[in-house]
Amino acid sequence: MRTRITRISLYQNAKMLMILYVPIGFVYAIIGLVFLTMDIEYLKATGYVFLFAPVWLSLSVAGVHYAVAIIYNYLASKFGGFEFEFTEVK
């Protein structure tokens, strides 16, 4: 049985990617808190960037996904999408 992916849902996939990237952002936030407690000035600036990583990382992943999904949906409508062949196992 052949299946072709002709359209990728923008909102649903972006939402799931954002949820998956929040824990990664929290790891950066913990590193940012450590940087803020140090007395080195340039690490404090990096610490603030890392502290807001759960927000900016999730939003940037969603933005990139929207761009890639729009391009894929356009190309799949013109040339066809990815094809997979499934076999039923009993």
C-alpha positions in Angstrom: 0.0 0.0 0.0 1.5 3.3 -1.0 0.8 6.5 0.9 1.8 10.0 -0.2 2.1 13.0 2.1 0.7 15.9 0.1 0.1 18.5 2.9 1.7 19.2 6.3 -0.5 20.8 8.9 1.1 24.1 9.9 -0.5 24.8 13.3 -0.6 21.2 14.7 3.0 20.4 13.9 4.2 23.8 15.1 2.4 23.4 18.4 3.9 20.0 19.0 7.4 21.2 18.1 7.0 24.2 20.5 6.0 21.8 23.3 9.0 19.5 22.5 11.5 22.4 22.6 10.4 24.0 25.9 12.3 21.5 28.0 15.4 22.1 25.9 14.9 25.8 26.6 14.7 25.1 30.3 18.1 23.5 30.2 19.4 26.7 28.7 17.6 28.7 31.3 19.3 26.8 34.1 22.7 27.5 32.4 21.6 31.2 32.1 20.9 31.3 35.9 24.3 30.0 36.6 25.9 32.6 34.3 23.9 35.4 36.0 25.3 34.4 39.4 28.9 34.7 38.2 30.9 37.9 38.5 32.0 37.9 34.8 30.3 40.7 32.9 30.1 39.1 29.5 28.6 36.0 30.9 25.8 38.0 32.4 24.7 39.2 29.0 24.8 35.6 27.8 22.9 34.6 30.9 20.0 36.9 30.0 19.8 35.5 26.5 19.9 31.9 27.9 17.3 32.8 30.6 14.7 33.5 27.9 15.6 30.5 25.8 12.3 28.6 26.4 10.5 31.5 24.7 12.8 32.4 21.9 13.8 28.8 21.1 10.1 27.7 20.8 9.1 30.7 18.7 12.1 30.3 16.4 11.4 26.6 15.9 7.8 27.3 15.1 8.7 30.1 12.7 11.2 27.8 10.8 8.6 25.1 10.7 6.0 27.4 9.2 8.4 28.4 6.5 9.5 24.9 5.7 5.9 23.5 5.8 4.7 26.2 3.5 7.4 25.5 1.0 6.8 21.7 1.3 3.0 22.1 0.8 3.6 24.2 -2.3 6.1 21.8 -3.8 4.0 18.8 -2.9 1.0 20.3 -4.7 3.1 20.8 -7.9 5.3 17.7 -8.0 3.8 15.3 -5.5 4.9 14.6 -1.9 7.0 12.0 -0.2 5.8 8.5 -0.9 5.9 5.6 1.6 5.2 2.0 1.0 3.5 0.1 3.8 3.1 -3.6 4.1 0.6 -5.2 6.4 2.1 -7.7 8.8 -0.1 -10.4 10.2 
